[in-house]
Amino acid sequence: MLDATLKAQMKAYLENVKQPIELAASLDGGAKSAELRQLLQEIVEASDKITLVEAADARTPSFAINRPGTDISVRFAGIPLGHEF
């Protein structure tokens, strides 16, 4: 999904992550969910501080960026592109 240049930029940014981050994905069997799963897996592969888990949410496809052990979270409905990414 991401080209090599964007993956390299993302990996450089993610090297600054100091605490664990959890991506909690709410997915179904649709094409957009498959795209989102691929994007999230590419993000997880770029940093050992990031994990991917499945989670139910009313909005599908969507995902939350969580800090484990806290109530800090941001949810994206759909696939973040452009300035969101």
N, C-alpha and C positions, 0 to 999 in steps of 0.2 A: 504494500500500500504506500509506504513512504519511500522516496528515492534515496539513493546513497548519501547525497549531500545533506538532506534533511535529517537522516538517521545520525550522521556524524555530528551535526549541530546539536541534536537532541541529547546524544550521549555526552557531549561536552557540558551541557547545562546540568544534566542529571548527576554528573560527578560532584556537584555542589550539594546534593541532598545528604543531609547528616543523620536524619531520623527515618525510621521505616515509614513507608507509605503503602496503603492498601487501595487498590482499584477494585471497587465492588460493582460488578456488571450485572444488569438486569437484561437478559437476552431471551429471544424466542427463536424459532426456526426460520425466520425471514432473512432475505438478502441483506438488509441494512444491519441486522444483528450480526451476521457473518462478517460484514465489513468492520463493524465496531470491534468484534472479537479479535480480528486480525490486527487492527490498530493497537489495541490494548496489549496484545501479546508482543508486538514490536517494542512497545514502551517498556514492558517488563524485562525483555531481553537486553535492554540498554543499561539496566542498573540492578545490582544485587540488593538494593534497599527497597525495591518495589515488588509487591506481590499482587496477583490477580485472584479474586474470589467471585463466585456466583452469588447473587443476592436478588431477592424479589423486590420489585418496586412497581407502582401503578403505571409508570412510564417505561415503555419498552419499545425500542432499545434505549437504554440510558446507562450511565455509570456515575459512581460517586468516587471522589478522591478523599480518602479518610486517613486520619492519623490514628493508628491503633491505640486503644487505651484512653481515648479522649472523645468528646462529642464534636470535634472539629471536622467539618465535611463540606464539600462543594459537589453539587450534582449537575451533570450535563445530560440533557435530553437529546438524544440523537448523536451524530458524529461531529465532534468539534473540528472545524476547519478554519482557515484564515486566522484572524486575530485571536480567536478562542484557543487555538492550538498553540 
